[in-house]
Amino acid sequence: MRDKKFPVSSGNRADYRARTLADTASAVGSMLLFVLFAVCMLLAVAVAADTYSRIKNGFQQSFGAVSSMKYISNKLRSADNVTVFEDGTAAAVENGGMVSVIYFGDGGLYEKTTVSGEEITADGGDRISEIDFMRISERDGLYEITVGSGGESSSLLVRRG
């Protein structure tokens, strides 16, 4: 059998090029639409992450101050004897032969527990919460606890025992 060749007219060639150009334009348009969608989704995720971070930081600062004040006040209420350090950033709380030193340092509230009679220092304790500052003072049989976190401060008066 003989191969038959079909003549290609110039009309078919132009039609083929037009279809190829239309297909290319359609593919490029689809890709641009997908890229636009992906960019919008990335922006939405970035905005949500920033918002979550701000909410989390605000909650941690608020919770840090409140929980620190509650923690210190409970320790002072249950104490047999309390010794406030001169600068007010620490207190030695004695209860049942054990001494807990509650102090502020390195951006947080710390506690260190030792046996009564050992040297009492405000270092090397476990971190309880993150705060900006703490001050404990004694007046007229009451202890005033002032804790600051996130630019705000709160005070509380506590009676021992």
Secondary structure as the mmCIF struct_conf table of DSSP 4:
data_model
#
loop_
_struct_conf.conf_type_id
_struct_conf.id
_struct_conf.beg_label_comp_id
_struct_conf.beg_label_asym_id
_struct_conf.beg_label_seq_id
_struct_conf.end_label_comp_id
_struct_conf.end_label_asym_id
_struct_conf.end_label_seq_id
HELX_LH_PP_P HELX_LH_PP_P1 ARG A 2 LYS A 4
HELX_LH_PP_P HELX_LH_PP_P2 PHE A 6 SER A 9
HELX_RH_AL_P HELX_RH_AL_P1 SER A 10 ARG A 77
TURN_TY1_P TURN_TY1_P1 SER A 78 SER A 78
BEND BEND1 ASP A 80 ASP A 80
STRN STRN1 ASN A 81 VAL A 84
TURN_TY1_P TURN_TY1_P2 GLU A 86 ASP A 87
BEND BEND2 GLY A 88 THR A 89
STRN STRN2 ALA A 90 ASN A 95
TURN_TY1_P TURN_TY1_P3 GLY A 96 GLY A 97
STRN STRN3 MET A 98 GLY A 105
TURN_TY1_P TURN_TY1_P4 ASP A 106 GLY A 107
STRN STRN4 GLY A 108 VAL A 115
TURN_TY1_P TURN_TY1_P5 SER A 116 GLY A 117
BEND BEND3 GLU A 118 GLU A 118
HELX_LH_PP_P HELX_LH_PP_P3 GLU A 119 ILE A 120
BEND BEND4 ALA A 122 ALA A 122
BEND BEND5 GLY A 124 GLY A 124
STRN STRN5 ASP A 126 GLU A 130
BEND BEND6 ASP A 132 ASP A 132
STRN STRN6 PHE A 133 ARG A 139
TURN_TY1_P TURN_TY1_P6 ASP A 140 GLY A 141
STRN STRN7 LEU A 142 SER A 149
TURN_TY1_P TURN_TY1_P7 GLY A 150 GLY A 151
STRN STRN8 GLU A 152 ARG A 159
#
